[in-house]
């Protein structure tokens, strides 16, 4: 049985600032539900803490400050290069969501 048979890909979600407990938990829940998940944290240390055991083909980690508009744009570029279309953005600060919406994404935003 392949991984895709166990958990079919439901789409791509970007979760920013996973250095906080809620963000890490949210990313894990989406991953467990079959989504491909891209995450950001401000430091490598924050990312390393949540990366262990994640499937490399459905999990992508980026060190960046999502509140910086230039970095927010680069985050979106990297995620779309890796996974294609982003279906959902979970972004407490709102900077990445703002750039994402300006690019014409009309999908659900949490």
N, C-alpha and C positions, 0 to 999 in steps of 0.2 A: 504494500500500500504506500503510495507516494504522499508527500507532505500536502500536495495540492488536493488530494482526495480527503485528507483529514480536515484541513482548514482551507477551503477555497478562498482565493484572494477576493476580498470584498471591496477593495479600493485602496487608495493611498491617503493617509492622514499625516499631517505635520503637527507635532506637539512641541511647543517652544518652552524653554526654561524648565527642563526636567530635573534640574538640580533640587527642586522643591519636591517634597514627598507626594503631593497631589499630582504633579506633572508626571512623575515616574510611574505612579499607580495608573494614571489615565493611559499612558503609552502601553503599559503591560496589558491592560484590559482590551485595548484595540488589537494588539498583537494576538492575544488569546482568542479573539473573536474572528481572526482570519484576515485582518487588514495588513497591508504593508505599512510600516511605520517609520517615519523620519523624525528625529528628535534633535533639539539643540540644547546646549548648555554653555555657560560662559567659560568653563574650564574643562580641561581634559579629566581632571580628578572627578568632577561631577558625572561625566559620561562613563568613565570606567566603572563607577559604582553601579550603574544600571545596565551595562552592556553584557555582563557575564551570562552565558547560556542563551542568548538571543540568536535566532536563525539569521545568518548573514544575508541570505537572499531576500529577506523581508524586513530587515532592520538596518537603518542608515543613521549614523550619528555625526553631527556637525558641531564643532566648537565655534560659537559666534554669539554676539550680543544682539538679540532680536529687537532691542529698542533702538538700535542705530539703523536709520533708513537704508544706508548703503549696504550694510551687512544683511538687512532683511531681504533686499533684492538679490543678493548673492545666495542666500539660503534657498530662495525659491528657484533660482537657476540650477543649483546643485541637485535639489530634490527632483525637479522635472527631468534633468539629465539622467538621473539614476532610475526613476520609476515611471516617468511620463506625467500624465495628468494628476494633479493633486485634487482629491475629492473633498477633503475637509481640513480645516485649520483650527487648532486649539491654541490660542495665543492670548494669554492673560494681559499682556502689555498692549496689544492691538496694532503694533507697527507692521508686523508681517501680514496680518489680516488686511490692513489698509492697502499695502502694496499688491497683495494677491487680488483684491477686489478691483483695483485700478487696472490690472492686467486683463480684466474681463471675466474672471471666474464668477460663476453664478451659483455655485454649489452651496451646500449648507455650511455655515460658520458657527462654531460653538464658542 
